Amino acid sequence: MKAALRKGIKHVDVVEMEKPSPKAGEVLIAVKSCGICGSDIVRIQEDNPKWDQVVLGHEFAGEIVAVGEGVEGWKVGDRASAAPLMPCMKCDKCAQGNYSLCKGYSFIGSRVQGAFGEFVRVPARNLVAIGNLSFDQAAFIEPITVCLHPILRLDNLLGKDVVVTGAGTIGLLAIQIFKAMGCRNIVASDVAEGKLEMARAMGANILCNPIKEPLEEVCARELEDGAHVVFESSGAAPAKISAMQVARGRGAVLLVGTSHAPITFTGPQFEAITRKELNVVGSWMNYSAPFPGTEWKTAAWMMEAGLIKVDALQTHTFPVERIQEAYDVIYQNKELWAKVMINF
């Protein structure tokens, strides 16, 4: 089968690999669509040779072409997406339904071969039905669950004011979720004007480019008493610091974006957490009990119901044979991009 494999920093080749066969409890999926995640972007560009050995890709959808022994409820021809986490199901964390905290997990697209190949093996318990969604649309289920995982830990959001920092794919999806949940004001913050215009189209009614005007000043002017919820998806240090400043007293700060550099708070900046009694929520992955969790069915339902629309977020689509071009769009960053999709 054809598969995309890294060959050094920022270089990806399409190679021939052995087609996998499903083991007991597994199915084999013919991949139709797979999105490039932020983690895939980092792994292709970082100086770590282990990424030359693993087929990446975990935001995918396709069609079942083979079923292993003992699989029930799924058959050849079924269309599906899948949760990429493979928890051990033996530890205390898994028994409690806290699968993201499992230390003995494996993961499709980082610890075992992923979906930037024509075929991928998937445990049947990880499968998610995609209904009438297209394969490209269904490949967005995984990133939507990343948003839903922390948001579903919040109280009723009807009439609340929200700030979303970072208008990449995750931030743009979060904006739509907050809009569907009845938030009153949705502030989108990003340093790219094109991303801010996308955020407006997704439902944000207040835009902020922090290079032009600090987020703190925009929120002080536009929100009555700060944000009830801040959804930090950029990973940027200034955004994480601002998040604590713009949240209102006893508000929630959802830390979703991954940081790749040290973050330094001044004393008063950090003290905002205690003085305002903020609820700071860390969110890692996207799973709950029963596995893979409410997030996954909810994501598919929200798209099918028209509450989340993803077509406009898919700014670029390439066949797997041109995956190097896909990564070049991202690394060169000369044009507006959000989700770059690989098709098979």
C-alpha positions in Angstrom: 0.0 0.0 0.0 1.0 3.6 -0.4 1.9 5.5 2.8 3.4 8.9 3.6 6.6 8.6 5.7 8.9 11.4 6.9 12.4 11.4 5.5 14.1 14.0 7.6 13.0 17.4 8.8 10.2 18.9 6.8 10.4 16.2 4.1 7.8 13.6 3.4 7.9 10.8 0.8 5.2 8.4 -0.4 6.5 4.8 0.0 5.3 1.3 -0.5 4.5 -0.6 2.7 3.0 -3.9 3.5 -0.8 -3.8 3.8 -1.9 -4.6 7.4 -4.4 -7.3 8.3 -6.9 -6.9 11.2 -6.3 -8.9 14.3 -9.0 -10.2 16.6 -11.2 -7.3 17.7 -10.0 -5.1 15.0 -11.1 -3.9 11.6 -9.1 -2.7 8.6 -10.2 0.7 7.2 -9.5 1.9 3.7 -8.6 5.6 4.5 -10.4 8.1 2.3 -9.6 11.4 4.1 -7.1 12.4 6.8 -6.5 15.8 8.1 -3.1 17.2 9.1 -3.2 18.0 12.8 -1.0 20.5 14.6 0.9 17.6 16.2 1.6 16.2 12.7 3.1 19.6 11.8 5.4 19.6 14.8 6.5 16.0 14.3 7.5 16.5 10.7 9.6 19.6 11.5 11.2 18.6 14.8 14.7 17.0 15.1 13.6 13.6 16.2 14.5 10.6 13.9 11.7 8.4 15.5 9.2 10.2 13.3 11.0 8.7 10.2 9.7 5.3 11.4 6.0 6.0 12.0 3.2 6.8 9.6 1.5 9.8 11.1 -2.2 10.8 10.8 -5.1 10.4 13.2 -7.9 12.6 12.0 -9.4 10.2 9.5 -12.4 8.5 8.0 -12.9 5.7 5.5 -14.6 2.4 4.7 -14.2 -0.9 6.5 -12.7 -3.5 4.1 -11.9 -6.3 6.5 -13.2 -7.5 9.9 -11.2 -9.4 12.4 -12.3 -12.3 14.6 -14.8 -11.5 17.3 -15.9 -8.1 15.9 -19.7 -7.5 16.3 -21.8 -4.6 15.0 -19.6 -3.7 12.1 -19.2 -5.2 8.7 -17.3 -4.7 5.4 -18.6 -1.6 3.6 -19.5 0.4 6.8 -18.3 4.0 6.7 -16.6 5.1 9.9 -14.2 7.4 11.7 -12.3 6.2 14.8 -10.8 7.5 18.0 -7.0 7.2 17.8 -6.3 6.5 21.5 -5.8 2.9 22.5 -5.9 2.9 26.3 -4.6 -0.1 28.2 -8.1 -0.8 29.8 -6.3 -2.4 32.7 -5.1 0.5 34.9 -7.1 2.5 37.6 -7.4 5.5 35.3 -9.1 3.4 32.6 -11.3 1.8 35.2 -12.4 5.3 36.2 -13.1 6.3 32.6 -10.2 8.8 32.6 -8.7 7.3 29.5 -6.6 10.4 28.6 -4.7 9.9 31.9 -3.7 6.3 31.1 0.0 5.9 31.1 0.1 2.6 29.2 -1.8 3.8 26.1 -0.9 3.4 22.5 -2.0 5.9 19.8 -2.8 5.5 16.1 -0.5 7.9 14.1 2.2 8.3 16.7 2.9 5.0 18.5 1.5 2.7 15.9 1.1 3.2 12.1 -1.5 5.9 11.3 -3.8 7.1 8.6 -1.5 8.8 6.1 -1.6 5.4 4.4 -4.2 3.7 2.2 -5.1 1.3 5.1 -5.1 1.5 8.8 -5.9 -1.1 11.5 -8.3 0.1 14.2 -9.8 -1.6 17.3 -13.5 -2.1 16.7 -14.3 -0.4 20.0 -12.7 2.8 18.7 -15.1 3.1 15.7 -17.5 6.0 15.3 -20.4 5.9 12.8 -20.4 8.8 10.4 -24.0 8.6 9.1 -24.4 10.8 6.0 -21.3 12.9 6.5 -18.8 12.9 3.7 -15.4 11.4 4.4 -13.8 14.8 4.5 -16.4 16.1 6.9 -16.0 13.0 9.1 -12.3 13.6 9.3 -13.2 16.6 11.4 -14.8 14.5 14.1 -11.5 14.1 16.0 -10.7 17.8 16.2 -14.3 18.6 17.2 -14.0 16.2 20.1 -10.8 18.1 21.2 -13.0 21.2 21.6 -15.9 19.3 23.2 -13.9 17.5 25.9 -13.2 20.7 28.0 -16.4 22.5 27.0 -18.6 19.7 28.2 -17.1 20.1 31.7 -18.6 23.6 32.0 -22.0 24.7 33.3 -24.8 26.1 31.2 -23.4 28.6 28.6 -26.6 30.3 27.6 -26.1 34.0 27.5 -22.4 33.8 28.6 -19.5 35.8 27.2 -16.6 33.8 25.7 -13.1 34.5 24.5 -11.4 32.2 22.0 -7.6 32.8 21.6 -6.2 31.3 18.5 -8.4 31.0 15.3 -6.9 27.9 13.9 -9.0 24.8 13.2 -9.6 24.1 16.9 -10.5 27.7 17.7 -12.8 28.0 14.7 -14.6 24.8 15.7 -14.9 26.0 19.3 -16.5 29.2 18.1 -19.2 27.3 16.4 -19.8 25.1 19.5 -20.1 28.2 21.7 -22.5 29.8 19.3 -24.6 26.6 19.2 -24.7 26.6 23.0 -26.2 30.1 23.1 -23.3 32.3 24.1 -24.0 36.0 23.9 -20.7 37.4 22.9 -17.8 35.5 21.3 -14.5 37.2 21.1 -12.0 35.8 18.7 -8.3 36.7 19.1 -5.6 35.9 16.5 -2.6 37.7 14.9 -3.7 36.8 11.4 -6.4 39.0 9.8 -7.5 36.2 7.5 -8.1 33.9 10.4 -10.1 36.6 12.2 -12.4 36.9 9.1 -12.9 33.2 9.2 -13.7 33.5 12.9 -16.3 36.1 12.0 -17.9 33.7 9.5 -18.0 31.0 12.1 -19.9 33.2 14.6 -17.5 35.4 16.5 -19.0 38.9 16.9 -16.0 40.6 18.4 -12.5 40.4 16.8 -9.1 41.2 18.2 -5.7 41.3 16.7 -3.5 41.6 19.8 -0.7 43.0 17.7 -2.9 46.0 17.0 -4.7 46.2 20.3 -4.2 44.2 23.5 -6.9 41.6 24.1 -7.3 43.0 27.7 -8.3 46.4 26.3 -10.8 44.9 23.8 -12.4 42.8 26.5 -12.5 45.7 28.9 -14.4 47.8 26.3 -16.7 45.1 24.8 -17.5 42.8 27.8 -19.3 44.0 30.9 -17.1 42.2 33.4 -14.7 40.0 31.5 -15.3 36.6 30.0 -17.2 33.8 31.7 -15.1 31.4 29.7 -11.7 31.7 27.9 -10.8 28.9 25.4 -7.1 29.1 24.8 -6.2 27.1 21.7 -3.2 28.9 20.3 -0.5 27.6 22.7 1.2 31.0 22.5 2.6 32.3 25.8 1.1 35.8 25.5 -2.3 34.2 24.9 -2.1 32.1 28.0 -1.1 35.1 30.0 -3.9 37.2 28.6 -6.4 34.4 29.3 -6.0 34.9 33.0 -6.4 38.6 32.7 -9.6 38.7 30.6 -11.5 36.0 32.5 -14.0 37.4 35.0 -14.1 36.5 38.7 -14.8 32.8 39.1 -14.6 32.4 35.4 -13.2 29.3 33.6 -10.0 29.2 31.6 -9.7 26.2 29.3 -6.1 25.5 28.4 -6.2 23.5 25.1 -3.3 24.7 23.0 0.0 23.0 23.4 2.9 25.2 24.5 6.3 24.8 22.8 8.2 27.5 24.7 8.6 28.7 28.3 5.9 30.9 29.7 6.8 33.6 32.2 4.1 35.3 34.3 4.8 38.3 36.4 3.6 38.1 40.0 0.4 40.2 39.4 -0.4 38.2 36.2 -0.2 34.9 38.0 -2.0 36.3 41.1 -5.1 36.9 38.9 -5.8 33.2 39.2 -6.1 33.4 43.0 -7.5 36.9 43.3 -10.3 36.1 40.8 -10.7 32.6 42.0 -10.4 31.3 38.5 -11.3 27.7 37.4 -8.3 26.8 35.3 -9.0 23.6 33.3 -6.3 21.6 31.6 -7.5 19.5 28.7 -5.5 16.7 27.2 -7.0 14.6 24.5 -10.7 14.0 24.2 -12.2 10.8 25.8 -14.7 9.9 28.5 -16.7 6.8 29.6 -18.1 4.7 28.0 -15.1 4.7 25.6 -14.5 6.6 23.5 -17.0 9.0 25.1 -19.9 11.3 24.6 -17.6 13.7 22.7 -17.5 11.5 19.7 -21.2 10.8 19.1 -21.9 14.5 19.9 -19.3 15.7 17.3 -20.9 13.6 14.6 -24.4 14.7 15.6 -23.5 18.4 15.7 -22.3 18.2 12.1 -25.2 16.2 10.8 -27.6 18.7 12.5 -25.9 21.6 10.9 -24.7 23.1 14.2 -21.0 22.8 13.1 -20.1 23.4 9.5 -16.6 22.4 8.4 -16.5 22.7 4.6 -15.1 26.3 4.8 -12.4 25.2 7.2 -11.0 22.8 4.7 -8.9 25.3 2.8 -6.6 22.8 1.0 -7.0 19.3 -0.2 -4.2 17.1 -1.7 -3.9 13.5 -2.8 -1.5 11.5 -0.7 1.0 11.5 -3.6 1.3 15.3 -3.1 1.5 15.4 0.7 4.9 17.2 0.5 3.0 20.1 -1.2 0.5 20.0 1.7 3.2 20.5 4.3 4.8 23.1 2.2 1.6 25.2 2.3 1.8 25.0 6.1 5.5 25.7 6.6 5.8 28.4 4.0 2.7 30.1 5.4 2.3 32.4 2.4 -1.4 31.8 2.0 -4.4 31.5 4.4 -4.9 27.9 5.5 -6.8 26.2 8.2 -7.4 22.4 7.8 -5.2 20.8 5.1 -6.7 17.5 4.1 -5.1 14.4 2.5 -7.3 12.3 0.3 -6.8 8.7 -1.0 
